[in-house]
Amino acid sequence: MPNAASPPTLVWFRDDLRLADNPALTAAAGGDGPVVAVYVLDDESPGVRPLGGASRWWLAGSLRALAADLRARGVHLVLRRGPAAQVVPTLVEEIGAAEVVWNRRYDPAAAAVDDTVADALAARGVGVASFQASLLVEPAQMRTKTGGAYGVFTPFLRALLARPAPRSALPAPKTLRGVAGVPSDRLEDWSLEPTAPDWAAGFRPLWTPGEAAAGARLAAFLDDGLKGYATLRDRPDRTNTSRLSPHLRFGEISPFQIFHAARHAREAGRGGASSQDIDKFIAELVWREFSYHLLDHNPGLATKNYQPRFDAFPWRSDASALHAWQRGETGYPIVDAGMRELWTTGWMHNRVRMVVASFLVKHLLIDWREGERWFWDTLLDADPANNAASWQWVAGSGADAAPYFRIFNPILQGEKFDPDGAYVKHWIPALRGLGAQHVHRPFDMPRLELAAAGVTLGQNYPAPLVDHKVARERALAALAETKA
């Protein structure tokens, strides 16, 4: 390995797979020595949750994009696999690094790994610097008037927006100096992408991982999707959502970039969006922030009820019903369309996420953790904070949760938010012969009329797993039993 006048700085990439607005990379670029970039695939550290299948597919594409962007600036992305507390110090010794820099993580298990790595490096006399890059406000800086953590979203939103504006996004470093000859794993050897069967085939036409694609998606949304967002974002048959969530989850774009882009769109009147549209979009960004603050204070958010009284809830164990829900075969069209969209594309519209989650937890009385695990494996944007917090919100067991007795009627939800049935018909071809007045309730049609439209319940479309009224009464009875 060639000698350098100054020792290199190691940049440890994690959920920040971008060059722009990457404070750790900016700091390394401003140093005297060259830069070594590393990504560690760590499925082994205690408490660290391995990525789900869909997320692993995205990670592969994101790492390819990051490697290409770094290579264009003369830096090779080193790939290593194993417990970070072993891998990072070993690499530091290999390259003779004087400092390691990274952007902070707020998942308590990941943060604990970072502390362990920092201690190991300090024992070797290696400097460590960490930076704020993935949250607009550090959890320690957001406290209620009584000094506690926020447990209700609306006051959290008000308090965050009342603070001084978040820092501006940083540009990508103009120049970087790399180090040649550092051994690296081959991405292909990590087997992040499926082969046989290739269940990710439906992802590729819709998604392009990477920083450039994230910026292009944000720009397109601000120009063409933000107008009407405040109301149209609830319509799964429309294109008024940003679809930035997978890019944001892997840090291909930062919340600082999105926040200020939305503010600039307001000032410039971009895309004809109203202030209400922009405020709602920013509020959705802050919900992610709120979820991470909850996770920071509640490490078991994905496995433990935020409200302990739900520990006594009488969940049902029903493998057959769970499988039907997972496969989009519940007999309720809006639920089934959402689950089929998820399986095919790795993504689901947010309104439909709430509907399918409510159906699992309240119509089927299946533990919310089963749904959280399924989403973790099948969502491209499976986020350790957002996924868990949102499932607990729907279940009624979380912070600022929707009351458990708020039970979505999947028929009315479909009729309200997919009024023409376009979304349902796209994902359930068997129902394309039904009119708008029947597409969300085919089980209410006379058998002959249903057959004339090409539908036979129990054959090419399932009969309902459970009657809505019966399920609602059962759920309320379960809640009363918990209170008792």
C-alpha positions as CSV (number, residue, x, y, z in Angstrom):
1,M,0.0,0.0,0.0
2,P,1.5,3.4,-1.0
3,N,2.6,5.7,1.8
4,A,0.9,9.0,2.3
5,A,2.2,12.1,3.9
6,S,-0.7,12.0,6.4
7,P,-2.5,8.9,7.6
8,P,-6.0,8.2,6.0
9,T,-9.3,8.9,7.6
10,L,-11.8,6.0,7.5
11,V,-15.4,7.0,6.6
12,W,-17.8,4.4,7.9
13,F,-21.0,4.5,5.8
14,R,-24.2,3.0,7.3
15,D,-27.7,4.4,6.6
16,D,-26.2,7.4,4.8
17,L,-25.3,6.1,1.4
18,R,-24.8,9.5,-0.3
19,L,-22.1,12.1,-0.9
20,A,-24.1,15.3,-0.5
21,D,-25.1,16.4,2.9
22,N,-22.9,13.8,4.5
23,P,-21.1,15.6,7.3
24,A,-18.8,12.6,8.0
25,L,-17.6,12.5,4.5
26,T,-17.3,16.3,4.3
27,A,-15.1,16.3,7.5
28,A,-12.9,13.5,6.0
29,A,-12.5,15.4,2.7
30,G,-11.3,18.5,4.6
31,G,-8.5,16.6,6.4
32,D,-4.9,16.4,5.4
33,G,-4.9,12.7,4.6
34,P,-6.6,10.5,2.0
35,V,-10.0,8.9,2.5
36,V,-10.9,5.3,2.8
37,A,-14.7,4.5,2.6
38,V,-16.1,1.3,4.1
39,Y,-19.6,-0.3,4.4
40,V,-19.9,-3.1,6.9
41,L,-22.7,-5.6,6.5
42,D,-23.3,-6.5,10.2
43,D,-25.8,-9.2,10.8
44,E,-24.0,-10.5,13.9
45,S,-23.7,-7.8,16.5
46,P,-25.9,-8.3,19.6
47,G,-29.3,-6.8,19.2
48,V,-28.8,-5.6,15.6
49,R,-31.7,-6.7,13.5
50,P,-30.7,-8.2,10.1
51,L,-32.3,-6.5,7.1
52,G,-35.4,-8.1,5.5
53,G,-35.3,-9.5,2.1
54,A,-36.7,-6.5,0.2
55,S,-34.3,-4.1,2.0
56,R,-31.4,-6.3,1.1
57,W,-32.3,-6.0,-2.5
58,W,-32.4,-2.2,-2.2
59,L,-29.1,-2.2,-0.3
60,A,-27.3,-4.0,-3.1
61,G,-28.4,-1.4,-5.6
62,S,-27.6,1.5,-3.3
63,L,-24.1,0.2,-2.6
64,R,-23.5,-0.1,-6.4
65,A,-24.6,3.5,-6.9
66,L,-22.5,4.8,-4.0
67,A,-19.4,2.8,-5.2
68,A,-19.8,4.4,-8.6
69,D,-20.1,7.9,-7.2
70,L,-17.1,7.4,-5.0
71,R,-15.1,5.8,-7.8
72,A,-15.7,8.9,-10.0
73,R,-13.9,10.9,-7.3
74,G,-11.0,8.5,-6.9
75,V,-12.2,6.6,-3.8
76,H,-12.9,2.8,-3.7
77,L,-15.7,1.6,-1.5
78,V,-14.4,-1.2,0.7
79,L,-17.0,-3.8,1.6
80,R,-16.5,-6.0,4.7
81,R,-18.9,-8.3,6.5
82,G,-19.0,-9.3,10.2
83,P,-19.4,-7.7,13.7
84,A,-18.6,-4.0,13.3
85,A,-16.7,-4.0,16.7
86,Q,-14.2,-6.5,15.1
87,V,-14.3,-5.4,11.4
88,V,-13.7,-1.6,11.9
89,P,-10.7,-1.8,14.2
90,T,-9.2,-4.5,12.0
91,L,-9.5,-2.3,8.9
92,V,-8.1,0.7,10.9
93,E,-5.0,-1.3,11.6
94,E,-4.7,-2.4,8.0
95,I,-4.7,1.1,6.6
96,G,-3.1,2.9,9.4
97,A,-6.0,5.3,9.9
98,A,-5.6,8.1,12.4
99,E,-9.3,8.8,12.7
100,V,-12.7,7.1,11.9
101,V,-15.7,9.3,11.2
102,W,-19.4,8.4,10.9
103,N,-22.9,9.8,11.1
104,R,-24.8,8.9,14.2
105,R,-27.5,6.3,14.4
106,Y,-30.5,6.4,16.7
107,D,-31.6,2.8,16.9
108,P,-30.4,1.9,20.4
109,A,-28.9,-1.4,19.3
110,A,-26.9,0.2,16.5
111,A,-25.9,3.1,18.7
112,A,-24.6,0.6,21.3
113,V,-22.4,-1.0,18.5
114,D,-21.1,2.5,17.7
115,D,-20.1,3.0,21.3
116,T,-18.3,-0.3,21.4
117,V,-16.4,0.5,18.3
118,A,-15.5,4.0,19.6
119,D,-14.2,2.5,22.8
120,A,-12.1,-0.1,20.9
121,L,-10.6,2.7,18.7
122,A,-9.9,5.0,21.6
123,A,-8.0,2.1,23.3
124,R,-5.8,2.0,20.2
125,G,-5.3,5.8,20.2
126,V,-7.4,6.3,17.1
127,G,-9.7,9.4,17.0
128,V,-13.4,9.2,16.4
129,A,-15.8,11.8,15.3
130,S,-19.6,11.4,14.8
131,F,-22.0,13.8,13.2
132,Q,-25.7,14.6,13.0
133,A,-27.0,13.6,9.5
134,S,-30.2,11.6,9.6
135,L,-32.4,13.5,12.1
136,L,-33.3,17.2,12.0
137,V,-33.0,17.4,15.8
138,E,-31.1,15.2,18.2
139,P,-33.4,13.3,20.6
140,A,-31.6,14.8,23.6
141,Q,-32.5,18.2,22.3
142,M,-36.2,17.6,22.2
143,R,-37.8,17.7,25.6
144,T,-41.2,18.7,27.0
145,K,-41.6,21.5,29.4
146,T,-41.3,18.9,32.2
147,G,-38.1,17.6,30.8
148,G,-39.4,14.3,29.5
149,A,-39.6,12.9,26.0
150,Y,-42.5,13.6,23.7
151,G,-45.1,10.9,23.5
152,V,-47.7,12.8,21.4
153,F,-47.0,13.8,17.8
154,T,-48.8,17.1,17.5
155,P,-46.9,18.9,20.3
156,F,-43.7,17.3,19.0
157,L,-44.4,18.7,15.5
158,R,-45.1,22.2,16.9
159,A,-42.0,22.2,19.1
160,L,-39.8,21.1,16.3
161,L,-41.1,23.7,13.9
162,A,-40.7,26.4,16.5
163,R,-37.0,25.7,16.8
164,P,-34.5,27.5,14.6
165,A,-34.5,26.2,11.1
166,P,-32.4,23.0,10.6
167,R,-29.0,23.6,9.2
168,S,-28.6,23.9,5.4
169,A,-27.7,20.8,3.4
170,L,-24.1,20.4,2.6
171,P,-22.8,20.0,-0.9
172,A,-20.9,16.9,-2.0
173,P,-17.2,17.2,-1.6
174,K,-15.7,18.6,-4.8
175,T,-12.5,16.5,-4.4
176,L,-11.5,13.4,-2.6
177,R,-8.2,11.5,-2.4
178,G,-8.4,7.7,-2.1
179,V,-6.1,4.9,-1.1
180,A,-5.5,2.1,-3.5
181,G,-5.1,-1.6,-2.7
182,V,-7.4,-2.0,0.3
183,P,-8.9,-5.6,0.1
184,S,-12.7,-5.7,-0.2
185,D,-15.4,-8.3,-0.4
186,R,-17.3,-8.7,-3.6
187,L,-20.9,-7.4,-3.4
188,E,-22.1,-10.4,-5.4
189,D,-20.7,-12.7,-2.7
190,W,-23.1,-11.2,-0.1
191,S,-26.1,-12.7,-1.9
192,L,-28.3,-9.7,-1.2
193,E,-30.4,-10.2,-4.3
194,P,-32.7,-13.2,-5.0
195,T,-32.0,-15.5,-7.9
196,A,-34.4,-18.4,-7.9
197,P,-37.1,-17.6,-7.5
198,D,-36.5,-14.0,-8.5
199,W,-39.2,-12.4,-6.3
200,A,-37.7,-8.9,-6.9
201,A,-38.6,-8.9,-10.6
202,G,-41.4,-6.5,-10.0
203,F,-39.1,-4.0,-8.2
204,R,-36.8,-3.2,-11.1
205,P,-39.2,-1.4,-13.4
206,L,-40.3,0.9,-10.6
207,W,-37.3,1.6,-8.5
208,T,-33.7,2.8,-9.0
209,P,-31.7,2.9,-5.8
210,G,-29.0,5.5,-5.3
211,E,-28.4,9.2,-4.6
212,A,-29.0,10.5,-8.1
213,A,-32.3,8.6,-8.3
214,A,-33.4,10.0,-4.9
215,G,-32.7,13.6,-6.1
216,A,-34.6,13.0,-9.3
217,R,-37.6,11.6,-7.5
218,L,-37.7,14.6,-5.1
219,A,-37.5,17.0,-8.0
220,A,-40.3,15.2,-9.9
221,F,-42.5,15.2,-6.8
222,L,-42.1,18.9,-6.1
223,D,-42.9,19.7,-9.8
224,D,-45.8,17.3,-10.4
225,G,-46.9,15.6,-7.2
226,L,-46.9,18.1,-4.4
227,K,-49.9,20.1,-5.6
228,G,-52.9,18.8,-3.8
229,Y,-50.8,16.6,-1.5
230,A,-52.8,17.6,1.6
231,T,-55.8,15.7,0.4
232,L,-54.8,13.6,-2.5
233,R,-52.0,11.8,-0.6
234,D,-54.7,9.5,0.8
235,R,-55.7,8.3,-2.7
236,P,-53.9,5.1,-3.6
237,D,-55.3,5.5,-7.1
238,R,-53.4,8.7,-7.6
239,T,-49.6,9.6,-7.8
240,N,-49.6,12.3,-5.1
241,T,-47.1,10.6,-2.7
242,S,-43.4,11.3,-2.9
243,R,-42.2,7.6,-2.8
244,L,-39.0,8.9,-1.2
245,S,-39.2,6.5,1.7
246,P,-36.8,3.8,0.5
247,H,-34.3,6.5,-0.5
248,L,-34.7,8.2,2.9
249,R,-34.4,4.9,4.8
250,F,-31.0,4.2,3.3
251,G,-29.9,7.8,3.5
252,E,-29.6,8.4,-0.2
253,I,-31.2,11.7,0.6
254,S,-31.3,13.4,3.9
255,P,-34.2,15.0,5.9
256,F,-32.3,18.3,5.7
257,Q,-32.3,18.2,1.9
258,I,-36.0,17.3,1.8
259,F,-37.0,19.9,4.5
260,H,-35.3,22.8,2.8
261,A,-36.4,21.7,-0.7
262,A,-40.0,21.8,0.5
263,R,-39.5,25.2,2.1
264,H,-37.9,26.5,-1.1
265,A,-40.8,25.1,-3.1
266,R,-43.2,27.2,-1.0
267,E,-41.1,30.4,-1.5
268,A,-40.9,29.8,-5.3
269,G,-44.5,28.7,-5.7
270,R,-43.1,25.5,-7.3
271,G,-45.5,23.1,-8.9
272,G,-48.5,25.1,-7.8
273,A,-48.6,23.6,-4.3
274,S,-50.4,25.4,-1.5
275,S,-48.9,26.1,1.9
276,Q,-51.3,23.4,3.2
277,D,-49.8,20.9,0.9
278,I,-46.2,21.7,1.9
279,D,-47.1,21.8,5.6
280,K,-48.6,18.4,5.4
281,F,-45.6,17.0,3.5
282,I,-43.2,18.4,6.1
283,A,-45.4,16.9,8.9
284,E,-45.0,13.5,7.3
285,L,-41.3,14.0,7.3
286,V,-41.5,14.9,11.0
287,W,-43.5,11.8,11.7
288,R,-40.4,9.8,10.8
289,E,-38.4,12.1,13.1
290,F,-40.9,11.5,15.9
291,S,-40.7,7.7,15.4
292,Y,-36.9,7.8,15.8
293,H,-37.2,9.8,19.0
294,L,-39.6,7.2,20.3
295,L,-37.2,4.4,19.4
296,D,-34.3,6.3,21.0
297,H,-36.2,6.3,24.3
298,N,-37.9,2.9,23.8
299,P,-35.4,0.3,22.5
300,G,-38.0,-2.5,22.4
301,L,-40.4,-0.5,20.1
302,A,-40.6,-3.4,17.6
303,T,-41.2,-6.1,20.1
304,K,-42.8,-4.6,23.2
305,N,-46.1,-2.7,23.7
306,Y,-45.4,0.9,24.3
307,Q,-48.5,0.9,26.5
308,P,-48.0,-2.1,28.9
309,R,-51.7,-2.6,29.4
310,F,-51.8,-4.2,26.0
311,D,-49.6,-7.0,27.3
312,A,-52.9,-8.6,28.5
313,F,-54.6,-8.3,25.1
314,P,-56.1,-11.7,24.0
315,W,-54.4,-12.1,20.6
316,R,-55.5,-15.0,18.4
317,S,-53.0,-17.5,16.9
318,D,-54.4,-18.2,13.4
319,A,-51.7,-19.3,10.9
320,S,-54.2,-19.7,8.1
321,A,-55.7,-16.3,8.5
322,L,-52.2,-14.7,8.8
323,H,-51.2,-16.4,5.5
324,A,-54.3,-15.2,3.8
325,W,-53.6,-11.7,4.9
326,Q,-50.0,-11.9,3.7
327,R,-51.0,-13.2,0.3
328,G,-53.8,-10.7,-0.2
329,E,-56.6,-13.3,0.0
330,T,-58.8,-11.9,2.8
331,G,-61.9,-11.3,0.6
332,Y,-61.8,-7.5,1.3
333,P,-60.6,-5.8,-2.0
334,I,-58.8,-2.8,-0.6
335,V,-56.9,-5.0,1.9
336,D,-56.0,-7.6,-0.8
337,A,-54.9,-4.9,-3.3
338,G,-52.5,-3.4,-0.8
339,M,-51.0,-6.7,0.2
340,R,-50.5,-7.7,-3.5
341,E,-49.0,-4.3,-4.3
342,L,-46.5,-4.9,-1.4
343,W,-45.5,-8.3,-2.6
344,T,-45.1,-7.2,-6.2
345,T,-43.4,-3.8,-5.7
346,G,-41.9,-3.8,-2.2
347,W,-44.0,-0.7,-1.4
348,M,-47.5,0.1,-0.3
349,H,-49.5,3.3,-0.2
350,N,-49.6,4.8,3.3
351,R,-53.4,5.0,3.6
352,V,-53.6,1.4,2.6
353,R,-50.9,0.4,5.1
354,M,-53.2,1.7,7.8
355,V,-56.1,-0.2,6.4
356,V,-54.3,-3.5,6.1
357,A,-52.7,-3.1,9.5
358,S,-56.0,-2.4,11.1
359,F,-57.6,-5.4,9.4
360,L,-54.9,-7.8,10.8
361,V,-55.0,-6.4,14.3
362,K,-58.7,-5.8,14.7
363,H,-60.6,-7.9,12.2
364,L,-58.3,-11.0,12.7
365,L,-57.1,-10.2,16.3
366,I,-53.6,-11.2,15.2
367,D,-50.7,-9.6,17.2
368,W,-49.4,-6.4,15.6
369,R,-45.8,-7.9,15.8
370,E,-46.7,-10.5,13.2
371,G,-47.6,-7.6,10.8
372,E,-44.5,-5.6,11.8
373,R,-42.3,-8.6,11.0
374,W,-44.0,-9.2,7.6
375,F,-43.5,-5.5,6.6
376,W,-39.9,-5.7,7.8
377,D,-39.2,-8.5,5.4
378,T,-41.3,-7.2,2.4
379,L,-41.0,-3.4,2.5
380,L,-38.1,-1.7,0.6
381,D,-38.4,1.1,3.1
382,A,-38.6,-1.1,6.2
383,D,-37.3,1.3,8.8
384,P,-36.5,0.3,12.4
385,A,-38.4,3.3,13.9
386,N,-41.2,4.1,11.4
387,N,-42.3,0.5,10.9
388,A,-42.6,-0.3,14.6
389,A,-44.1,3.1,15.6
390,S,-46.7,3.0,12.8
391,W,-47.8,-0.6,13.6
392,Q,-48.2,0.3,17.3
393,W,-50.1,3.4,16.3
394,V,-52.6,1.4,14.4
395,A,-52.8,-1.3,17.0
396,G,-53.6,1.2,19.7
397,S,-50.7,0.1,21.8
398,G,-48.2,2.9,20.8
399,A,-47.5,6.5,21.6
400,D,-50.2,8.9,20.5
401,A,-52.0,5.9,19.2
402,A,-55.3,5.7,17.4
403,P,-57.6,4.3,20.0
404,Y,-58.1,0.5,19.7
405,F,-61.8,1.0,19.2
406,R,-61.1,3.0,16.1
407,I,-61.7,0.1,13.7
408,F,-61.3,0.9,10.0
409,N,-64.2,-0.4,7.9
410,P,-62.3,-1.8,4.8
411,I,-65.3,-1.4,2.6
412,L,-65.9,2.3,3.4
413,Q,-62.2,3.0,3.3
414,G,-62.0,1.6,-0.2
415,E,-65.1,3.5,-1.3
416,K,-63.8,6.8,0.1
417,F,-60.2,6.6,-1.0
418,D,-60.5,4.5,-4.2
419,P,-63.9,5.7,-5.3
420,D,-63.7,4.3,-8.9
421,G,-62.0,1.1,-7.9
422,A,-59.0,1.9,-10.1
423,Y,-56.4,0.8,-7.4
424,V,-58.3,-2.4,-6.6
425,K,-58.8,-3.3,-10.2
426,H,-55.1,-2.8,-11.0
427,W,-54.0,-5.3,-8.3
428,I,-56.9,-7.7,-8.5
429,P,-57.6,-8.4,-12.2
430,A,-60.5,-10.8,-11.3
431,L,-62.5,-7.7,-10.1
432,R,-62.1,-5.6,-13.2
433,G,-65.5,-6.4,-14.5
434,L,-67.2,-4.9,-11.5
435,G,-68.6,-1.3,-11.4
436,A,-67.5,1.2,-8.9
437,Q,-70.6,0.6,-6.7
438,H,-69.6,-3.1,-6.3
439,V,-65.9,-3.4,-6.6
440,H,-65.3,-2.8,-2.8
441,R,-68.1,-5.2,-1.7
442,P,-68.4,-8.0,-4.3
443,F,-69.7,-10.3,-1.5
444,D,-72.9,-8.2,-1.4
445,M,-73.7,-8.8,-5.1
446,P,-76.3,-11.4,-6.2
447,R,-74.5,-14.5,-7.3
448,L,-75.7,-14.4,-10.9
449,E,-74.7,-10.7,-11.3
450,L,-71.3,-11.5,-9.8
451,A,-70.9,-14.4,-12.2
452,A,-71.9,-12.3,-15.2
453,A,-69.0,-10.0,-14.2
454,G,-66.6,-12.9,-14.3
455,V,-66.3,-13.4,-10.5
456,T,-66.9,-16.5,-8.5
457,L,-66.3,-16.1,-4.8
458,G,-64.1,-18.9,-3.5
459,Q,-62.7,-19.6,-6.9
460,N,-61.1,-16.6,-8.7
461,Y,-61.6,-14.3,-5.7
462,P,-61.9,-15.4,-2.0
463,A,-65.0,-15.0,0.1
464,P,-64.4,-12.7,3.2
465,L,-62.4,-14.3,6.0
466,V,-64.7,-12.7,8.5
467,D,-67.8,-10.5,8.5
468,H,-66.9,-6.9,9.3
469,K,-69.7,-6.4,11.9
470,V,-68.8,-9.7,13.7
471,A,-65.1,-8.8,13.6
472,R,-65.8,-5.3,15.0
473,E,-67.8,-6.6,17.9
474,R,-65.2,-9.3,18.6
475,A,-62.4,-6.7,18.7
476,L,-64.4,-4.4,21.0
477,A,-65.0,-7.4,23.3
478,A,-61.3,-8.2,23.4
479,L,-60.6,-4.6,24.3
480,A,-63.1,-4.7,27.1
481,E,-61.5,-7.9,28.4
482,T,-58.1,-6.2,28.4
483,K,-59.5,-3.3,30.4
484,A,-61.0,-5.7,32.9
